[in-house]
Amino acid sequence: MSRDVGCSPSVITKIAAGRQSAGRRLLTAISAHPKVNPSWLLSGVGEPLLADSPEAPAAGWPLSISRQPLPGAPANSPGLLSGESLPTAGAFFRETRYWIEVQPRDPLLRIRHLKVAPKDLLLIETDASYWGRMDLVQQRICVVEMRGQAQLALVRHHEGEPDDPGDYLYVELPYPEDEPGDKLIVVRLRPDGSTETKVREPAPPLPRTKTISTRQILGVCLMLVRR
């Protein structure tokens, strides 16, 4: 194992004993190993090692693409799928997963720090065992049930603070696209007595938040692919 990932046996021993944490370089090396299950490394769910699958197609297994968030597993909503599919590596293939193609007017695009773009593909896992612990959805894009509809949202986990001791999940909700803002008009007086006027556009408003329960999570994003 140590030879395969390029580190000394003593480092592996310390990590296994809990005396040292795994750094980013080591995790990257482990995830690149052909026998390691990247889903297990990412979430702690599933088997650490991949089973041999000699019959897997060279291009990958096809997973369905949807142009809208689904209310559950793709097999339960065949009429909402686009009819298209994307070949997916065997390590990421499960029948409980599907791809969402982000649409141009999806509210998620207005959460700018996510840097999600139209046509991006999000790999969604609908098996609830993947978010059995709240920390597994911390700062993750998820499919969430809001007002009876499935929608994409950024989920955060509040672990409790002195002034807010609660332990709960909440989502960021961007303001409506046409929400008016106050423009700032700056007038500068030049030495010759003339004036120069500039209009500064308002900064984007901070997102709103709403507390949710784990029962409202319908899927969690495992991976983003640019298209």
C-alpha angles and dihedrals in degrees: 000000000000091000092049094055097036104246137108123272089240091062091052090049093051093048092048090050092050094244094115134030123230113255127221094260092052093047090049091051092048093048090052092056108109093225098049118095105231091200090060091047090050101045108009090240123122133014120329093222127052119237117237110262108181092168094060111122114253092236093049135254116303117246120189122253122221127190092209136041112270125226091232142327116000091239089064094054108039091149091062095055121101096229090243126107138193124221106244130195113257092243090064099037120110130145089235091064135082140166124252117206106214111235124223094248099041109134089226089075090067091064089085101187089065089065092210114161134198113275092025112139120227120198106222125199114203098184105112092213087076092069100035087122120053093225090064091070097041108136091350128140106242140175104246132185108236121172092344095309133100114237140162116258141160109250123205132187119223108204097188135271134204092263094038110029096173123119109217148128126249138176132224112237117195118220117256113283093243095048104140119235135193115259119215116227114203119194117192122193113220123213090251091059097256122121135229119208125200128180117212118202116233119262114253110270119252113261121260120238133219129188116238138180127235087251089069093059109098098173143351127225113240100176143005123217123193113226 
